[in-house]
Amino acid sequence: MAATAEVPTLLELRQLRPELLRSLLQEETEVWLREMLWDFRPSSELVRRFVGMQALNGHALCWRDEVVGYAYFVCEEHKGLIGDLYVKTQLRTPEAEARLLEATVRTLLAVPHLRRVESQLMLMSRESQAALPFPDRARAFARDYMVAQLAGGEPLHEDPRAADARFELWSDTFTDAAAHLIAAGYQGHIDADINDQYRTVPGARRFLHNIVQYPGCGSFFQPASIACFNKTTGEMTGVCLTSLIAFDTGHVTQVCVHPGYRGLGLGYEMMRRSLTALRMAGCQHASLTVTSSNTGARSLYERIGFATRRVFNAMVWEL
């Protein structure tokens, strides 16, 4: 009996009181800030609130009457999204993380009408994902979490090739044009395999609504979010959106240039303007994520001053 008691058990999150997650979420908050420069407190508060309402789907890993790990998911139309997975340092092993992931994916596969599961779990070790559950339906894509230091660095210079473009701060009235831009910009792109919202205009519109209205990628920061237009036709040619993930850290949530306007320095110039605005707002650092195989984008980010801080997997299961 003693040996059995040492084996971590899985419970549904709906069975737990939110106070049982306090220690786990506190540690996770500290890890996000230390390793990713990301203030996780708003997200942890949402987890606590929805667990208290018995409205969060997922699993908890329990050991000796203590919650030492959890994973949660949400369902959005035809798709399941794994929002987070974290195991405390004292019991964090590839086996423990993989057990939580397998239980979460298994539950989602049983949900009627779901056709797809997506996840981007930045704190989960890649070793835990070496053998994905349900491998016949799974794909993994390596992604880089990159960080640039804004304070004390040399200012970026304007790109003269972008002189024919008009740049404006983001407005909600740009949403429809930006949705068309994103759907066109990601056609046939590997990132559309990772996030299926990029594939259609309605999906891109939902994506934009989510990053502007919800805190999953930080708090949307309009003063450093830029839209780019053709001066003659008024056509939107690019967009660069940002958020604040901590009081002194900005995050670039989206950079997209229309296929017909690439190679004209628009991506660089939008990012230069966004990063300058973030620095003027007091940000010491900026971060972003990029698919590792997207060498063109990575080269641009490295030229601007970003360096890879962590590599993680985006995972997709097609049902």
C-alpha positions as CSV (number, residue, x, y, z in Angstrom):
1,M,0.0,0.0,0.0
2,A,2.9,2.4,0.8
3,A,4.3,2.0,-2.7
4,T,0.9,2.6,-4.3
5,A,0.5,5.8,-2.4
6,E,3.8,7.1,-3.9
7,V,2.4,6.9,-7.5
8,P,0.9,10.3,-8.6
9,T,-2.7,10.1,-9.4
10,L,-4.8,11.9,-12.0
11,L,-7.9,13.8,-11.2
12,E,-10.2,16.1,-13.2
13,L,-9.7,19.8,-12.6
14,R,-13.5,20.1,-11.9
15,Q,-13.0,17.9,-8.8
16,L,-10.6,20.4,-7.1
17,R,-11.0,23.5,-5.0
18,P,-9.0,26.4,-6.4
19,E,-6.9,26.8,-3.2
20,L,-5.3,23.4,-3.9
21,L,-3.7,25.0,-6.9
22,R,-2.2,27.9,-5.1
23,S,1.3,26.5,-4.5
24,L,1.5,25.1,-8.0
25,L,0.4,28.3,-9.8
26,Q,2.8,30.3,-7.6
27,E,5.7,28.3,-8.7
28,E,4.6,28.4,-12.3
29,T,4.3,32.2,-12.1
30,E,7.9,32.4,-10.8
31,V,9.2,30.2,-13.7
32,W,7.4,32.2,-16.4
33,L,8.9,35.4,-15.1
34,R,12.4,34.0,-14.6
35,E,12.7,32.0,-17.8
36,M,10.4,33.9,-20.2
37,L,10.2,37.4,-18.7
38,W,6.4,36.9,-18.7
39,D,4.1,38.0,-15.9
40,F,1.8,34.9,-15.6
41,R,-0.3,36.3,-12.8
42,P,-3.3,37.3,-15.0
43,S,-3.5,33.8,-16.5
44,S,-3.1,32.1,-13.1
45,E,-6.0,34.2,-11.7
46,L,-8.2,33.1,-14.6
47,V,-7.3,29.4,-13.9
48,R,-8.2,29.8,-10.3
49,R,-11.4,31.6,-11.1
50,F,-12.6,29.0,-13.6
51,V,-11.6,26.1,-11.4
52,G,-13.6,27.7,-8.6
53,M,-16.6,27.8,-10.9
54,Q,-16.0,24.2,-11.9
55,A,-15.8,25.5,-15.5
56,L,-12.3,24.5,-16.5
57,N,-11.7,21.2,-18.3
58,G,-8.5,19.3,-17.8
59,H,-6.5,17.2,-15.4
60,A,-4.5,17.5,-12.2
61,L,-1.5,15.4,-11.2
62,C,-1.7,14.7,-7.4
63,W,0.9,13.3,-5.1
64,R,0.6,12.9,-1.3
65,D,-2.5,15.0,-1.3
66,E,-0.8,17.8,-3.1
67,V,-1.5,19.1,-6.6
68,V,1.9,19.0,-8.4
69,G,0.8,19.4,-12.0
70,Y,-2.1,20.3,-14.2
71,A,-3.2,20.7,-17.8
72,Y,-6.3,22.4,-19.2
73,F,-8.1,22.7,-22.5
74,V,-10.9,24.6,-24.2
75,C,-13.0,23.7,-27.2
76,E,-13.6,26.2,-30.0
77,E,-16.0,25.0,-32.7
78,H,-14.3,22.1,-34.4
79,K,-11.0,22.5,-32.5
80,G,-9.5,21.7,-29.1
81,L,-6.8,24.0,-27.6
82,I,-4.5,22.8,-24.8
83,G,-4.0,26.1,-23.0
84,D,-1.3,25.1,-20.5
85,L,0.6,22.2,-18.9
86,Y,2.9,22.5,-16.0
87,V,4.4,20.1,-13.4
88,K,6.2,21.2,-10.2
89,T,10.0,21.1,-10.3
90,Q,10.2,18.4,-7.5
91,L,8.3,15.9,-9.6
92,R,8.9,17.1,-13.1
93,T,10.0,14.2,-15.3
94,P,9.3,13.5,-18.9
95,E,7.1,10.7,-17.8
96,A,4.9,13.0,-15.6
97,E,4.5,15.6,-18.3
98,A,3.8,13.0,-20.9
99,R,1.2,11.4,-18.7
100,L,-0.7,14.8,-18.4
101,L,-0.4,15.4,-22.1
102,E,-1.7,11.9,-23.0
103,A,-4.6,12.2,-20.7
104,T,-5.6,15.6,-22.1
105,V,-5.3,14.6,-25.7
106,R,-7.2,11.4,-25.0
107,T,-10.1,13.4,-23.5
108,L,-10.2,15.7,-26.5
109,L,-10.2,12.9,-29.0
110,A,-13.4,11.6,-27.4
111,V,-15.2,15.0,-27.8
112,P,-17.8,14.7,-30.5
113,H,-17.3,16.8,-33.6
114,L,-13.8,17.9,-32.8
115,R,-11.5,17.5,-35.9
116,R,-8.3,19.0,-34.6
117,V,-6.2,19.6,-31.4
118,E,-3.6,22.3,-31.1
119,S,-1.1,23.2,-28.4
120,Q,2.0,25.4,-27.9
121,L,3.2,24.6,-24.4
122,M,6.3,26.7,-24.0
123,L,7.3,25.4,-20.5
124,M,6.9,21.8,-21.3
125,S,10.2,20.0,-22.0
126,R,10.8,18.8,-25.5
127,E,12.0,15.5,-24.0
128,S,8.4,14.9,-22.8
129,Q,7.2,15.3,-26.3
130,A,9.8,13.0,-27.9
131,A,7.1,10.3,-28.3
132,L,3.7,12.1,-28.8
133,P,0.5,10.4,-27.8
134,F,-1.5,9.0,-30.7
135,P,1.5,9.4,-33.1
136,D,-0.5,8.4,-36.1
137,R,-2.5,11.6,-35.8
138,A,0.2,13.9,-34.4
139,R,2.7,16.4,-35.8
140,A,5.3,18.5,-34.0
141,F,6.8,21.8,-35.2
142,A,9.9,23.3,-33.4
143,R,9.5,26.9,-32.5
144,D,11.8,29.5,-31.0
145,Y,11.0,31.9,-28.2
146,M,13.2,34.9,-28.9
147,V,14.1,37.9,-26.8
148,A,15.7,41.3,-27.6
149,Q,17.1,43.8,-25.2
150,L,15.6,47.2,-25.8
151,A,17.2,49.3,-23.1
152,G,20.7,50.6,-23.7
153,G,20.9,49.3,-27.2
154,E,21.6,51.2,-30.4
155,P,18.5,52.6,-32.1
156,L,17.5,50.9,-35.3
157,H,17.7,52.9,-38.5
158,E,14.9,53.5,-40.9
159,D,14.8,51.3,-44.0
160,P,14.7,53.7,-47.0
161,R,13.0,51.0,-49.1
162,A,9.8,51.5,-47.0
163,A,9.6,55.2,-47.9
164,D,6.7,54.7,-50.2
165,A,4.5,53.1,-47.5
166,R,2.2,54.8,-45.0
167,F,2.3,53.6,-41.4
168,E,-0.5,54.1,-38.9
169,L,-1.2,53.0,-35.4
170,W,-3.6,50.0,-35.1
171,S,-7.3,50.7,-35.1
172,D,-10.1,48.2,-34.7
173,T,-11.4,49.5,-38.1
174,F,-8.4,47.7,-39.7
175,T,-9.6,44.3,-38.5
176,D,-11.3,43.1,-41.7
177,A,-8.4,44.3,-43.9
178,A,-5.9,42.6,-41.6
179,A,-7.9,39.4,-41.7
180,H,-7.7,39.3,-45.5
181,L,-4.0,40.2,-45.3
182,I,-3.2,37.3,-42.9
183,A,-5.2,34.8,-44.9
184,A,-3.3,35.8,-48.0
185,G,0.1,36.0,-46.3
186,Y,0.0,32.6,-44.7
187,Q,-1.4,30.7,-47.7
188,G,0.8,27.6,-48.1
189,H,2.9,28.6,-45.1
190,I,4.0,26.2,-42.4
191,D,2.4,28.4,-39.7
192,A,-1.0,27.7,-41.2
193,D,-0.3,24.0,-40.4
194,I,0.3,25.0,-36.8
195,N,-2.7,27.4,-36.5
196,D,-5.6,26.7,-38.8
197,Q,-7.1,30.2,-38.1
198,Y,-4.5,31.6,-40.6
199,R,-6.1,29.6,-43.5
200,T,-9.3,31.6,-43.9
201,V,-10.5,35.2,-43.5
202,P,-13.1,34.3,-40.8
203,G,-10.4,32.3,-38.9
204,A,-7.9,35.2,-39.2
205,R,-10.6,37.6,-37.9
206,R,-11.2,35.4,-34.8
207,F,-7.4,35.2,-34.3
208,L,-7.2,39.1,-34.3
209,H,-10.2,39.3,-32.0
210,N,-8.5,36.9,-29.5
211,I,-5.2,38.7,-29.4
212,V,-6.7,42.1,-29.0
213,Q,-9.4,41.2,-26.5
214,Y,-8.0,38.4,-24.4
215,P,-4.8,38.1,-22.3
216,G,-3.5,34.8,-23.6
217,C,-0.6,36.6,-25.4
218,G,-0.4,39.5,-22.9
219,S,-2.4,42.7,-22.8
220,F,-2.8,44.2,-26.3
221,F,-0.7,47.3,-26.6
222,Q,-2.1,49.6,-29.3
223,P,0.6,52.4,-29.1
224,A,3.2,49.9,-30.5
225,S,0.9,48.1,-33.0
226,I,1.4,49.2,-36.6
227,A,-0.5,48.8,-39.8
228,C,1.2,49.6,-43.2
229,F,-0.6,50.8,-46.4
230,N,0.2,51.5,-50.0
231,K,0.2,55.3,-50.2
232,T,-1.4,55.3,-53.7
233,T,-4.0,52.6,-53.5
234,G,-4.7,52.5,-49.7
235,E,-4.3,48.7,-49.7
236,M,-3.1,47.3,-46.4
237,T,0.3,45.8,-47.0
238,G,1.4,44.7,-43.6
239,V,0.7,44.5,-39.9
240,C,2.7,44.3,-36.7
241,L,0.8,43.8,-33.4
242,T,2.2,43.9,-29.9
243,S,1.2,43.2,-26.3
244,L,2.7,43.7,-22.9
245,I,3.5,40.4,-21.1
246,A,5.1,42.2,-18.1
247,F,5.4,45.8,-17.0
248,D,8.8,46.0,-18.7
249,T,8.5,43.4,-21.5
250,G,6.7,43.7,-24.8
251,H,5.7,40.9,-27.0
252,V,5.3,40.9,-30.8
253,T,2.1,38.8,-31.3
254,Q,1.9,39.0,-35.1
255,V,4.0,40.2,-38.1
256,C,2.6,39.7,-41.6
257,V,3.5,41.3,-44.9
258,H,1.3,40.9,-48.0
259,P,3.0,38.5,-50.5
260,G,3.0,41.1,-53.2
261,Y,5.0,43.6,-51.0
262,R,7.7,41.4,-49.6
263,G,11.4,42.4,-50.0
264,L,10.6,46.1,-49.6
265,G,11.7,46.4,-46.0
266,L,8.1,46.6,-44.6
267,G,8.5,43.9,-42.0
268,Y,11.7,45.5,-40.7
269,E,10.2,49.0,-40.7
270,M,7.0,47.9,-38.9
271,M,9.1,46.1,-36.2
272,R,11.5,49.0,-35.9
273,R,8.6,51.3,-35.2
274,S,6.9,48.8,-32.8
275,L,10.1,48.2,-30.8
276,T,10.9,51.9,-30.6
277,A,7.4,52.5,-29.2
278,L,7.8,49.7,-26.7
279,R,11.1,51.2,-25.6
280,M,9.6,54.6,-25.2
281,A,6.9,53.0,-23.1
282,G,9.5,51.8,-20.6
283,C,10.0,48.2,-21.9
284,Q,13.4,46.7,-21.2
285,H,12.9,43.7,-23.4
286,A,10.7,42.4,-26.3
287,S,9.9,38.8,-27.2
288,L,8.3,36.9,-30.0
289,T,7.9,33.3,-31.2
290,V,8.8,32.0,-34.6
291,T,8.8,28.6,-36.3
292,S,12.3,27.3,-36.3
293,S,12.2,26.3,-40.0
294,N,11.1,29.8,-41.0
295,T,14.7,30.9,-41.7
296,G,13.7,34.2,-43.5
297,A,11.8,35.5,-40.5
298,R,14.4,34.2,-38.0
299,S,17.2,36.0,-40.0
300,L,15.2,39.3,-39.8
301,Y,14.6,39.0,-36.1
302,E,18.3,38.2,-35.4
303,R,19.3,41.2,-37.5
304,I,17.1,43.4,-35.4
305,G,18.6,42.0,-32.2
306,F,16.5,39.0,-31.1
307,A,18.2,35.8,-29.8
308,T,16.6,32.4,-29.1
309,R,16.0,31.9,-25.4
310,R,14.0,28.7,-25.5
311,V,13.0,26.1,-28.1
312,F,9.6,24.4,-27.7
313,N,7.2,22.3,-29.8
314,A,3.9,23.3,-31.4
315,M,1.8,20.1,-31.6
316,V,-1.2,19.3,-33.7
317,W,-3.4,16.3,-33.8
318,E,-5.8,15.8,-36.8
319,L,-8.8,13.7,-36.0
